[in-house]
Amino acid sequence: MSFGPILSALHRHRTAAALIVLEIAFTCAMVSNAFFLVSERLNRMNRPSGVAESELLVLQVTGFDKTSKAQAQTQEDLAVLSAIPGVREVASSRQVPFGDSSWNTTVKLSQDPTQESRVNVSTYLGSPNLFETLGLKLAAGRDFTREEYVEEADALATPNTTRSLIITRAVAERLWPGQSALGQILYMGNYGVRVIGVLEQLVRPDELSGPTHFELSVVLPVRPQLKPVDNYLIRTEPERRQEVLAAAAAAIERRPGRLVVRQNTLEELKNKYYRGDRAMASLLVAVCAALLIITALGIVGLASFWVQQRTRQIGIRRALGATRGQIVRYFQLENFLLATIGIALGMLLAYGINQLLMERYELARLPAQYLPVGALSLWLSGQLAVLGPALRAASVPPAVATRSV
């Protein structure tokens, strides 16, 4: 098939052709960036947290006694929860993965205020079996011994009572790239602590969870000081979560002065934590679908218009021996040329939009592989959209097509 007649026809209808090319270019640019943003959101939601998400329950409890008996009452709460059938581990904790509370601090390599080697981290405080309850895994080093644990009030009154901490691999790589972190000294404020362990992963509980912050967490051997609201973490079998959660809430509320203000599985907290990401991903998918449909309708409309305008031309070609397949291929090739020009312009526009997003919203650079995704989507939708008008054109009998009007 010669390109000459196609290019000649497009030249005669250059305004309509230019409009459809611009529409395809805009759609290609938006779809490529939208696919990238959806992928970023999905990757964010699927990041490993380092904890046993499917096995954890969270009770948020208020009504603690503010007297000197408070610590003893907490231990009694933990004993009551441990006795519930199906409970494997239980711990108190100030912070909860995917929760709404976080103690952020800065750790640094030196007390020198001009020292640039520092990292903002989220600090976990909890009872001695916090590791077993969360299901944390050590990449190197060891867990705290019970003798290393101190009360939060003592740690605040005399900061240097806390001599050790455990960090995540992300913190270690940020501060000592390519080196072992074990035995290294970190400074929190004006006192130093020694790194005794490195965790594979541990999600920070707050919203400061971009790609470079998500795993910047540390754990201190500090039992949290009781406050009006605190958390109990319970680990159980995944299939018994609802049963154990209901039993645990009932057991706590049977105790004098206790009130459960919130009870959730950790997966419920995670779903809430990523609710905005899911909404954004769904919105972007809907926008992509709408743009592809609108572009396909535009192609259908333009192809139908051109079929109507070229009825006599099609009839003459049929009378001269052109087959139906050749007529269909003619319109498909014509649309493929328009789509290709539009896609080439769209890729340049996609790059420009990505540069703007990088400058304004600190988005990552658009990977090259997302451009072919947008291109293939438009080529496929364009060829499907033009197929109907092309088949209608091919089905017109030569005698009818060449009949004088």
C-alpha positions, 0 to 999 in steps of 0.5 A, spaced: 500 500 500 502 506 497 503 512 503 502 517 497 494 517 497 494 517 505 498 523 505 494 527 500 488 525 504 491 528 510 493 534 507 486 536 504 484 535 511 490 538 515 485 541 520 482 535 523 488 531 522 492 536 526 486 536 532 486 529 532 494 529 533 494 534 538 489 530 542 493 524 542 499 527 544 495 530 550 493 523 552 499 520 551 503 525 556 497 525 561 497 517 561 504 516 561 505 520 567 498 517 570 501 510 569 507 512 573 504 516 579 499 510 579 505 505 580 508 509 585 502 509 589 502 502 589 509 501 590 508 505 596 502 501 599 506 495 598 512 497 601 514 491 607 513 494 614 518 489 617 512 487 622 507 481 622 501 485 619 497 479 618 497 477 626 497 484 630 492 487 634 492 494 637 488 496 643 488 503 645 486 504 652 485 510 657 483 510 664 490 509 667 491 510 674 495 516 675 498 513 682 504 510 683 500 503 682 500 505 675 506 501 672 503 495 676 496 495 673 499 495 666 503 489 668 496 486 670 493 488 664 499 485 660 498 478 664 490 478 663 491 479 655 497 474 655 492 469 658 487 470 653 486 463 648 489 465 642 494 470 644 501 468 642 505 475 645 503 481 648 506 488 649 505 495 651 508 500 646 508 508 645 508 507 638 504 503 633 506 502 626 501 505 621 498 509 627 497 516 628 503 518 634 510 518 633 516 521 637 521 524 632 528 525 634 535 527 630 540 522 631 547 524 629 555 522 629 557 527 633 556 532 638 558 538 634 553 542 632 556 543 625 556 536 624 552 534 617 551 526 618 544 526 622 538 523 620 531 524 623 528 518 625 522 515 629 523 512 636 519 506 638 518 505 646 515 499 648 515 493 653 521 488 653 517 483 649 516 488 643 520 485 638 517 478 639 510 481 639 511 485 632 515 480 629 521 484 628 527 481 624 535 482 626 540 483 620 545 484 625 547 484 632 542 482 638 535 484 642 535 488 648 536 484 655 531 485 660 536 488 664 537 494 659 530 496 660 529 503 664 523 507 665 521 513 661 521 517 667 528 515 669 530 516 662 528 523 661 530 525 668 537 522 667 538 521 659 545 517 660 541 511 663 540 509 656 546 506 653 544 502 647 539 502 641 537 498 635 536 501 628 534 499 622 538 498 616 536 504 612 538 508 618 545 504 618 546 505 611 544 513 611 550 514 617 555 508 615 554 507 608 558 500 606 560 499 614 558 495 620 553 499 624 554 495 630 558 498 636 558 505 633 556 511 637 550 515 636 548 522 639 541 523 641 541 530 644 547 531 648 548 523 650 551 518 646 548 511 645 551 504 642 548 501 636 547 493 639 543 491 633 540 492 626 533 491 624 532 488 617 526 493 617 521 497 621 516 502 618 516 509 622 509 510 624 508 517 622 506 520 615 513 522 614 514 516 609 517 518 603 521 513 599 527 516 603 524 516 610 519 510 610 524 505 614 528 511 618 526 508 625 530 506 632 528 502 638 530 504 645 530 500 651 525 504 655 518 502 658 513 508 656 511 512 661 503 511 662 499 517 659 491 518 659 491 513 652 496 508 651 497 502 646 497 494 647 499 490 641 497 483 641 500 477 636 495 472 634 494 467 629 491 471 622 484 466 622 483 468 630 484 476 629 477 478 630 475 472 636 481 474 640 480 482 639 473 482 641 476 477 647 481 482 649 477 488 649 472 485 653 477 483 658 480 490 659 474 493 660 472 488 665 478 491 669 476 497 674 478 504 671 479 501 664 476 503 657 478 501 650 477 507 646 479 503 639 480 496 637 483 494 630 487 489 627 494 492 624 491 491 617 485 495 618 490 501 621 494 500 614 488 500 610 486 507 613 494 509 613 494 508 605 487 511 604 489 517 601 494 513 596 488 508 594 484 514 592 489 517 588 491 511 584 483 510 583 482 517 581 488 517 576 486 510 573 479 513 572 482 519 569 486 515 564 480 511 562 476 517 561 482 520 556 483 514 552 475 513 551 475 520 549 480 520 544 478 513 542 471 517 541 474 522 537 478 517 532 471 514 531 468 521 529 473 523 525 474 516 521 466 516 520 466 523 517 472 521 513 468 515 510 462 519 509 466 524 505 470 519 501 464 514 499 465 515 492 473 514 492 472 508 496 467 506 491 471 507 485 477 503 488 472 497 490 470 498 482 477 497 480 479 491 484 480 493 491 478 488 496 475 489 503 481 488 507 485 493 503 480 498 504 480 497 512 488 497 512 487 503 508 484 507 514 488 503 519 494 505 516 492 512 516 490 512 523 496 509 525 500 515 522 496 520 526 497 516 532 504 515 531 505 523 530 501 524 536 505 519 540 512 522 538 509 529 540 506 526 547 512 523 549 516 530 549 510 533 552 510 527 558 517 529 559 516 536 560 510 535 565 514 530 569 520 536 569 514 540 572 512 535 577 519 534 579 520 541 581 514 543 584 512 536 588 519 533 588 516 527 584 521 522 582 524 522 574 519 519 569 522 512 568 523 511 560 519 504 560 512 508 562 513 512 555 511 505 551 506 504 556 502 510 554 504 509 546 501 502 546 495 504 550 494 509 544 496 505 538 491 499 541 485 504 542 486 508 536 486 501 532 480 498 535 476 505 535 478 506 527 476 499 526 468 500 526 468 506 521 473 502 516 469 496 516 463 500 514 467 503 509 469 496 506 462 494 506 459 499 501 458 496 495 461 499 489 455 501 485 452 504 491 458 508 492 459 511 485 452 512 484 451 520 483 448 524 488 
